[in-house]
Amino acid sequence: MPKKPSDILFQLILSLEKAEKRHFKLYITRSSGNEDLKIIKLFDVLDKMDAYDEKVLIKKMKGVTKPQLSNLKSHLYKELLASLRLLKSNDSLDLQLNELFDSAHILYKKGLFFQSLRAIDKAKEVANVNQKFFFLPLLLSLEKELKR
């Protein structure tokens, strides 16, 4: 178990496969439109390290102060998870169900009730077909809110 939060980010990066690393870089550059990002620079520096060393990291991240580095690491961690979620969503039925629920919830909050109900119905169908019954109460509670 990692002792420091920085170790958690480092371990996540070390656990990534080559395709996942490539996907992350494409995901970040696509979402920002800029290839020269500090977050990519941080990712590359951490990826090339054999062991996590904050002093070495600060030296290699020229122009980044320690407080900025902390925020950058936090942002990198969140973006890595978002990238992995996108990449792995087709492989995991649970991720697909969560995505359908999230879509239904967002549509509900935007006042698009019919579209939200369609997403809920699709999620209920997927959950029933795949015997993911634990997911149904969550969907039913949102559906009940919609029908008030």
Z-matrix of the N, CA and C atoms (Angstrom, degrees):
N
C 1 1.459
C 2 1.524 1 108.81
N 3 1.332 2 117.17 1 131.09
C 4 1.452 3 119.73 2 -179.20
C 5 1.515 4 112.02 3 -65.14
N 6 1.320 5 114.39 4 147.18
C 7 1.459 6 119.75 5 -178.05
C 8 1.519 7 111.45 6 -92.07
N 9 1.310 8 117.71 7 -30.30
C 10 1.454 9 121.47 8 -176.74
C 11 1.520 10 109.70 9 -120.42
N 12 1.341 11 117.14 10 150.26
C 13 1.467 12 119.32 11 177.09
C 14 1.523 13 112.51 12 -58.42
N 15 1.329 14 117.77 13 -32.89
C 16 1.467 15 120.80 14 179.24
C 17 1.520 16 110.97 15 -63.10
N 18 1.306 17 115.52 16 -34.31
C 19 1.458 18 119.59 17 177.95
C 20 1.532 19 111.01 18 -63.97
N 21 1.304 20 116.74 19 -31.07
C 22 1.465 21 121.23 20 -179.33
C 23 1.525 22 110.24 21 -64.04
N 24 1.316 23 117.19 22 -46.35
C 25 1.462 24 121.64 23 177.70
C 26 1.525 25 110.39 24 -62.59
N 27 1.308 26 116.28 25 -45.14
C 28 1.460 27 121.37 26 179.96
C 29 1.530 28 110.63 27 -60.34
N 30 1.318 29 116.79 28 -44.14
C 31 1.462 30 120.62 29 179.12
C 32 1.526 31 111.72 30 -64.97
N 33 1.317 32 116.29 31 -38.32
C 34 1.466 33 119.65 32 177.76
C 35 1.526 34 110.06 33 -61.95
N 36 1.310 35 116.66 34 -46.01
C 37 1.466 36 120.57 35 179.98
C 38 1.528 37 110.74 36 -63.20
N 39 1.330 38 117.39 37 -41.74
C 40 1.470 39 120.21 38 178.49
C 41 1.529 40 111.94 39 -64.61
N 42 1.313 41 117.53 40 -29.05
C 43 1.464 42 120.78 41 -177.42
C 44 1.525 43 112.94 42 -78.98
N 45 1.327 44 116.92 43 -12.33
C 46 1.466 45 120.16 44 -176.89
C 47 1.525 46 111.70 45 -72.59
N 48 1.309 47 114.32 46 141.16
C 49 1.458 48 120.51 47 173.78
C 50 1.528 49 108.49 48 -82.59
N 51 1.306 50 116.12 49 166.09
C 52 1.463 51 121.42 50 -177.63
C 53 1.538 52 111.04 51 -57.54
N 54 1.314 53 117.36 52 -43.16
C 55 1.465 54 121.57 53 -179.59
C 56 1.533 55 111.10 54 -65.52
N 57 1.322 56 116.47 55 -36.57
C 58 1.467 57 120.49 56 179.07
C 59 1.525 58 110.88 57 -67.83
N 60 1.320 59 116.34 58 -37.80
C 61 1.472 60 120.21 59 177.76
C 62 1.527 61 110.20 60 -65.56
N 63 1.308 62 115.34 61 -43.12
C 64 1.464 63 120.26 62 179.09
C 65 1.526 64 109.73 63 -62.66
N 66 1.316 65 116.19 64 -45.60
C 67 1.468 66 120.86 65 179.51
C 68 1.524 67 110.81 66 -59.88
N 69 1.318 68 117.21 67 -41.62
C 70 1.461 69 120.41 68 179.64
C 71 1.525 70 110.87 69 -60.41
N 72 1.317 71 116.47 70 -47.42
C 73 1.468 72 119.71 71 -178.85
C 74 1.528 73 111.27 72 -62.75
N 75 1.324 74 116.82 73 -40.66
C 76 1.464 75 120.13 74 176.68
C 77 1.526 76 111.11 75 -64.62
N 78 1.315 77 115.53 76 -42.05
C 79 1.469 78 121.76 77 179.91
C 80 1.529 79 111.16 78 -60.36
N 81 1.317 80 116.96 79 -46.64
C 82 1.469 81 121.58 80 -178.24
C 83 1.525 82 111.20 81 -67.92
N 84 1.331 83 117.58 82 -46.41
C 85 1.468 84 118.99 83 -178.18
C 86 1.524 85 110.95 84 -68.11
N 87 1.319 86 117.17 85 -33.32
C 88 1.460 87 120.76 86 178.12
C 89 1.521 88 110.78 87 -68.11
N 90 1.321 89 116.64 88 -40.74
C 91 1.466 90 119.35 89 -176.53
C 92 1.527 91 112.56 90 -76.77
N 93 1.331 92 117.68 91 -23.53
C 94 1.461 93 119.19 92 -178.34
C 95 1.516 94 112.90 93 -104.92
N 96 1.320 95 117.06 94 -26.21
C 97 1.452 96 120.66 95 -177.60
C 98 1.522 97 113.15 96 77.55
N 99 1.317 98 116.94 97 5.82
C 100 1.461 99 121.82 98 -178.36
C 101 1.521 100 108.51 99 -127.86
N 102 1.316 101 116.81 100 127.88
C 103 1.464 102 119.87 101 -178.54
C 104 1.524 103 112.95 102 -88.04
N 105 1.323 104 117.39 103 -18.82
C 106 1.459 105 120.69 104 -177.39
C 107 1.530 106 109.49 105 -98.50
N 108 1.311 107 116.06 106 68.60
C 109 1.459 108 121.47 107 -177.89
C 110 1.524 109 111.12 108 -103.01
N 111 1.318 110 115.38 109 147.34
C 112 1.465 111 119.82 110 177.63
C 113 1.521 112 110.87 111 -64.08
N 114 1.314 113 116.42 112 -33.05
C 115 1.468 114 119.93 113 -178.27
C 116 1.534 115 110.66 114 -65.74
N 117 1.321 116 117.04 115 -36.91
C 118 1.466 117 120.77 116 178.14
C 119 1.524 118 109.60 117 -71.60
N 120 1.310 119 115.27 118 -39.08
C 121 1.468 120 119.98 119 177.60
C 122 1.534 121 109.73 120 -60.64
N 123 1.323 122 116.93 121 -45.75
C 124 1.467 123 121.71 122 177.75
C 125 1.520 124 110.65 123 -61.48
N 126 1.312 125 116.68 124 -44.41
C 127 1.459 126 121.31 125 178.14
C 128 1.527 127 110.70 126 -57.42
N 129 1.324 128 116.35 127 -47.94
C 130 1.466 129 120.60 128 -178.99
C 131 1.526 130 112.32 129 -63.17
N 132 1.335 131 116.47 130 -42.00
C 133 1.472 132 120.40 131 179.76
C 134 1.529 133 109.82 132 -63.47
N 135 1.322 134 117.05 133 -47.26
C 136 1.472 135 120.48 134 -179.86
C 137 1.528 136 111.14 135 -64.81
N 138 1.322 137 116.47 136 -37.22
C 139 1.462 138 120.71 137 -178.94
C 140 1.532 139 111.52 138 -64.93
N 141 1.319 140 117.09 139 -31.36
C 142 1.471 141 120.77 140 -177.94
C 143 1.522 142 113.15 141 -87.68
N 144 1.314 143 118.45 142 -9.55
C 145 1.472 144 121.38 143 -179.37
C 146 1.523 145 110.43 144 -76.84
N 147 1.318 146 115.48 145 144.48
C 148 1.463 147 120.54 146 175.28
C 149 1.523 148 110.94 147 -85.20
N 150 1.326 149 115.32 148 -36.14
C 151 1.464 150 121.54 149 178.10
C 152 1.525 151 106.91 150 -141.97
N 153 1.322 152 115.97 151 147.31
C 154 1.463 153 119.60 152 -176.97
C 155 1.521 154 110.27 153 -71.10
N 156 1.334 155 115.44 154 127.38
C 157 1.454 156 122.15 155 177.25
C 158 1.526 157 107.86 156 -142.76
N 159 1.328 158 115.59 157 109.28
C 160 1.465 159 121.69 158 -175.54
C 161 1.526 160 112.28 159 -60.50
N 162 1.324 161 117.26 160 -38.41
C 163 1.473 162 120.51 161 -179.21
C 164 1.526 163 111.27 162 -63.98
N 165 1.319 164 116.70 163 -43.90
C 166 1.454 165 121.43 164 177.62
C 167 1.529 166 109.63 165 -64.21
N 168 1.307 167 115.98 166 -40.80
C 169 1.461 168 121.54 167 -179.61
C 170 1.531 169 110.91 168 -61.30
N 171 1.310 170 117.01 169 -46.20
C 172 1.470 171 121.22 170 -179.93
C 173 1.533 172 110.37 171 -63.04
N 174 1.340 173 117.01 172 -39.10
C 175 1.472 174 120.27 173 178.26
C 176 1.529 175 111.43 174 -63.89
N 177 1.308 176 116.06 175 -41.00
C 178 1.467 177 120.16 176 -177.31
C 179 1.528 178 112.53 177 -76.63
N 180 1.317 179 117.24 178 -22.32
C 181 1.465 180 121.60 179 179.32
C 182 1.530 181 108.98 180 -96.87
N 183 1.304 182 116.52 181 67.96
C 184 1.464 183 121.85 182 -178.15
C 185 1.524 184 110.34 183 -60.78
N 186 1.331 185 115.20 184 138.69
C 187 1.459 186 120.49 185 178.46
C 188 1.514 187 114.07 186 84.15
N 189 1.340 188 117.22 187 5.32
C 190 1.462 189 121.66 188 179.30
C 191 1.521 190 108.54 189 -116.93
N 192 1.331 191 116.15 190 122.75
C 193 1.465 192 119.94 191 179.05
C 194 1.530 193 109.64 192 -80.58
N 195 1.314 194 116.38 193 166.84
C 196 1.463 195 120.69 194 -178.45
C 197 1.541 196 112.09 195 -60.27
N 198 1.360 197 119.15 196 -45.22
C 199 1.473 198 118.07 197 176.94
C 200 1.538 199 112.29 198 -62.56
N 201 1.326 200 116.98 199 -37.59
C 202 1.459 201 120.39 200 177.40
C 203 1.529 202 110.39 201 -64.37
N 204 1.325 203 115.75 202 -39.25
C 205 1.458 204 120.92 203 -179.44
C 206 1.525 205 110.66 204 -62.03
N 207 1.310 206 115.76 205 -40.37
C 208 1.461 207 120.39 206 178.42
C 209 1.530 208 110.88 207 -61.23
N 210 1.324 209 116.21 208 -45.87
C 211 1.472 210 120.43 209 178.31
C 212 1.520 211 111.34 210 -65.85
N 213 1.309 212 116.10 211 -38.85
C 214 1.458 213 121.73 212 179.80
C 215 1.533 214 110.90 213 -64.38
N 216 1.324 215 116.75 214 -41.51
C 217 1.470 216 120.82 215 178.62
C 218 1.522 217 110.73 216 -64.38
N 219 1.320 218 116.22 217 -41.76
C 220 1.462 219 120.54 218 178.45
C 221 1.525 220 110.62 219 -62.84
N 222 1.319 221 115.55 220 -44.19
C 223 1.463 222 120.82 221 178.83
C 224 1.531 223 110.81 222 -63.97
N 225 1.314 224 116.92 223 -42.45
C 226 1.468 225 121.65 224 178.90
C 227 1.527 226 110.30 225 -60.68
N 228 1.311 227 116.98 226 -43.91
C 229 1.463 228 121.03 227 -179.54
C 230 1.535 229 110.75 228 -59.76
N 231 1.330 230 115.77 229 -46.93
C 232 1.478 231 120.35 230 -179.94
C 233 1.524 232 111.27 231 -63.79
N 234 1.330 233 116.77 232 -41.49
C 235 1.459 234 120.20 233 -179.23
C 236 1.535 235 111.61 234 -69.39
N 237 1.323 236 117.01 235 -35.49
C 238 1.468 237 119.84 236 175.61
C 239 1.527 238 110.54 237 -61.73
N 240 1.317 239 116.54 238 -44.46
C 241 1.465 240 119.67 239 179.40
C 242 1.530 241 111.25 240 -65.28
N 243 1.327 242 117.11 241 -39.65
C 244 1.463 243 120.26 242 177.82
C 245 1.535 244 110.81 243 -63.36
N 246 1.310 245 116.47 244 -41.39
C 247 1.459 246 121.63 245 178.50
C 248 1.528 247 110.55 246 -63.49
N 249 1.324 248 116.34 247 -45.10
C 250 1.469 249 120.27 248 179.17
C 251 1.528 250 111.29 249 -64.71
N 252 1.322 251 116.14 250 -37.90
C 253 1.463 252 120.31 251 178.61
C 254 1.525 253 109.78 252 -60.69
N 255 1.323 254 116.97 253 -44.17
C 256 1.468 255 120.50 254 177.90
C 257 1.526 256 111.53 255 -64.44
N 258 1.298 257 115.64 256 -44.22
C 259 1.463 258 121.06 257 -177.08
C 260 1.524 259 112.08 258 -66.57
N 261 1.314 260 116.73 259 -39.52
C 262 1.462 261 121.43 260 -173.65
C 263 1.522 262 114.09 261 -94.54
N 264 1.334 263 118.26 262 -3.41
C 265 1.466 264 119.72 263 -174.37
C 266 1.523 265 112.46 264 -62.49
N 267 1.324 266 118.04 265 -30.29
C 268 1.460 267 119.75 266 178.40
C 269 1.519 268 112.34 267 -73.62
N 270 1.316 269 117.01 268 -23.17
C 271 1.457 270 121.82 269 -177.91
C 272 1.519 271 112.81 270 -84.73
N 273 1.321 272 117.17 271 -21.69
C 274 1.452 273 120.66 272 -172.29
C 275 1.528 274 111.73 273 -119.12
N 276 1.302 275 115.09 274 120.83
C 277 1.458 276 120.60 275 178.09
C 278 1.534 277 110.85 276 -64.67
N 279 1.317 278 116.98 277 -37.70
C 280 1.466 279 120.52 278 179.03
C 281 1.529 280 110.93 279 -62.53
N 282 1.325 281 117.07 280 -41.43
C 283 1.464 282 120.41 281 177.65
C 284 1.525 283 110.64 282 -65.08
N 285 1.317 284 117.57 283 -38.38
C 286 1.460 285 120.87 284 178.26
C 287 1.526 286 110.86 285 -64.42
N 288 1.328 287 116.13 286 -42.36
C 289 1.471 288 119.87 287 178.52
C 290 1.524 289 111.24 288 -64.95
N 291 1.318 290 116.08 289 -41.71
C 292 1.469 291 119.49 290 177.05
C 293 1.523 292 111.18 291 -62.76
N 294 1.312 293 116.12 292 -39.17
C 295 1.466 294 120.32 293 179.25
C 296 1.528 295 110.83 294 -64.94
N 297 1.322 296 117.00 295 -41.73
C 298 1.461 297 120.53 296 176.82
C 299 1.528 298 111.12 297 -63.58
N 300 1.324 299 115.98 298 -42.30
C 301 1.466 300 119.53 299 177.90
C 302 1.530 301 110.81 300 -63.38
N 303 1.329 302 116.49 301 -44.68
C 304 1.469 303 120.46 302 179.00
C 305 1.525 304 110.87 303 -59.89
N 306 1.326 305 116.24 304 -42.46
C 307 1.468 306 120.04 305 178.38
C 308 1.522 307 110.69 306 -62.48
N 309 1.317 308 116.33 307 -44.38
C 310 1.468 309 120.29 308 179.37
C 311 1.521 310 110.56 309 -62.13
N 312 1.305 311 116.77 310 -40.90
C 313 1.461 312 121.21 311 -179.24
C 314 1.540 313 111.02 312 -66.26
N 315 1.324 314 116.34 313 -43.38
C 316 1.469 315 120.67 314 178.78
C 317 1.532 316 110.16 315 -63.02
N 318 1.331 317 116.44 316 -44.89
C 319 1.463 318 120.26 317 179.10
C 320 1.524 319 111.17 318 -62.17
N 321 1.319 320 116.40 319 -38.88
C 322 1.469 321 121.25 320 177.33
C 323 1.529 322 110.63 321 -61.45
N 324 1.327 323 116.55 322 -46.74
C 325 1.469 324 121.50 323 -179.23
C 326 1.528 325 111.77 324 -64.24
N 327 1.329 326 117.07 325 -26.87
C 328 1.458 327 121.20 326 179.01
C 329 1.530 328 111.69 327 -87.24
N 330 1.333 329 116.52 328 -0.56
C 331 1.455 330 120.20 329 178.68
C 332 1.519 331 113.83 330 82.93
N 333 1.315 332 117.65 331 12.69
C 334 1.460 333 122.61 332 179.44
C 335 1.530 334 108.88 333 -95.74
N 336 1.323 335 114.86 334 72.38
C 337 1.462 336 121.79 335 -169.62
C 338 1.530 337 113.09 336 -66.79
N 339 1.321 338 117.64 337 -41.50
C 340 1.461 339 120.07 338 -179.46
C 341 1.523 340 110.65 339 -62.97
N 342 1.341 341 116.45 340 -44.35
C 343 1.464 342 120.19 341 178.79
C 344 1.527 343 110.92 342 -64.56
N 345 1.317 344 115.84 343 -37.08
C 346 1.460 345 120.74 344 177.96
C 347 1.523 346 110.72 345 -63.62
N 348 1.321 347 116.77 346 -44.13
C 349 1.471 348 121.02 347 178.34
C 350 1.530 349 111.18 348 -62.36
N 351 1.319 350 116.93 349 -37.81
C 352 1.474 351 120.13 350 177.54
C 353 1.526 352 110.65 351 -63.09
N 354 1.337 353 117.05 352 -41.87
C 355 1.472 354 120.47 353 178.72
C 356 1.527 355 110.35 354 -65.88
N 357 1.322 356 116.93 355 -39.61
C 358 1.474 357 121.25 356 178.00
C 359 1.523 358 109.98 357 -63.47
N 360 1.337 359 116.84 358 -45.48
C 361 1.467 360 120.38 359 -179.95
C 362 1.532 361 111.02 360 -60.61
N 363 1.321 362 115.90 361 -41.69
C 364 1.470 363 119.31 362 178.88
C 365 1.530 364 110.20 363 -64.60
N 366 1.332 365 116.83 364 -42.63
C 367 1.463 366 120.45 365 179.79
C 368 1.523 367 111.01 366 -64.86
N 369 1.341 368 116.87 367 -40.20
C 370 1.476 369 120.00 368 178.00
C 371 1.520 370 110.82 369 -63.20
N 372 1.314 371 116.02 370 -40.58
C 373 1.464 372 120.43 371 179.14
C 374 1.531 373 110.74 372 -63.44
N 375 1.319 374 116.47 373 -46.81
C 376 1.475 375 120.84 374 179.17
C 377 1.526 376 110.48 375 -62.29
N 378 1.327 377 116.75 376 -42.54
C 379 1.469 378 121.23 377 -179.75
C 380 1.526 379 110.62 378 -64.33
N 381 1.316 380 117.70 379 -43.48
C 382 1.469 381 120.71 380 -179.73
C 383 1.521 382 112.02 381 -66.79
N 384 1.324 383 116.77 382 -45.84
C 385 1.469 384 120.82 383 -178.59
C 386 1.526 385 110.73 384 -61.01
N 387 1.317 386 116.45 385 -37.09
C 388 1.466 387 120.88 386 -176.49
C 389 1.525 388 113.37 387 -98.35
N 390 1.319 389 116.14 388 10.40
C 391 1.460 390 123.14 389 177.57
C 392 1.526 391 112.90 390 55.77
N 393 1.306 392 115.34 391 42.39
C 394 1.471 393 122.35 392 175.52
C 395 1.529 394 107.78 393 -100.74
N 396 1.324 395 115.23 394 61.59
C 397 1.463 396 121.29 395 -172.50
C 398 1.530 397 113.24 396 -67.59
N 399 1.318 398 117.20 397 -23.02
C 400 1.465 399 120.50 398 178.90
C 401 1.531 400 111.64 399 -62.83
N 402 1.332 401 116.95 400 -20.21
C 403 1.456 402 121.37 401 -177.58
C 404 1.533 403 112.42 402 -84.86
N 405 1.321 404 116.83 403 -20.04
C 406 1.460 405 121.15 404 -174.73
C 407 1.530 406 114.72 405 -62.10
N 408 1.332 407 120.42 406 -41.70
C 409 1.475 408 118.47 407 179.84
C 410 1.529 409 113.38 408 -58.68
N 411 1.301 410 117.11 409 -36.15
C 412 1.461 411 121.42 410 177.92
C 413 1.532 412 110.34 411 -63.64
N 414 1.314 413 115.33 412 -45.87
C 415 1.464 414 120.22 413 179.39
C 416 1.520 415 111.44 414 -66.09
N 417 1.322 416 115.94 415 -41.88
C 418 1.465 417 119.59 416 -179.30
C 419 1.526 418 112.26 417 -65.73
N 420 1.320 419 116.26 418 -34.20
C 421 1.466 420 118.59 419 179.07
C 422 1.528 421 110.96 420 -68.12
N 423 1.319 422 118.34 421 -38.67
C 424 1.458 423 120.86 422 176.65
C 425 1.529 424 110.12 423 -69.10
N 426 1.316 425 117.05 424 -39.51
C 427 1.459 426 121.32 425 178.14
C 428 1.537 427 110.22 426 -62.30
N 429 1.310 428 116.29 427 -40.63
C 430 1.470 429 121.14 428 178.77
C 431 1.536 430 110.64 429 -63.36
N 432 1.329 431 116.31 430 -39.93
C 433 1.468 432 121.02 431 176.94
C 434 1.529 433 110.62 432 -61.92
N 435 1.316 434 115.65 433 -39.60
C 436 1.457 435 120.83 434 -178.47
C 437 1.529 436 112.33 435 -66.86
N 438 1.297 437 116.41 436 -34.16
C 439 1.462 438 120.96 437 -174.39
C 440 1.520 439 113.76 438 -87.65
N 441 1.325 440 116.83 439 2.68
C 442 1.470 441 119.50 440 176.73
C 443 1.481 442 112.10 441 -69.24
